[in-house]
């Protein structure tokens, strides 16, 4: 099975904090034991832009994270 990679923009410290909060929320929602998935996070720098490439084991986990991230990124 191939991984699903999600890219999120984190151009400033506030976005970095929201990203960390979203990852923490996501990991708390996952089941413990055999249901826990491995997640890989890489920093991607391109010129002045900074983003995170988050690799999930399946599309469902990626979708769950994106729902949380979108909620976090709407925070003031």
Secondary structure by P-SEA (a helix, b strand, c coil): cbbbbbbbbbccaaaaaaaaaaaaaaaaaccccccbbbbbbbbbbcccbbbbbbbbccaaaaaaaaaaaaaaaacc
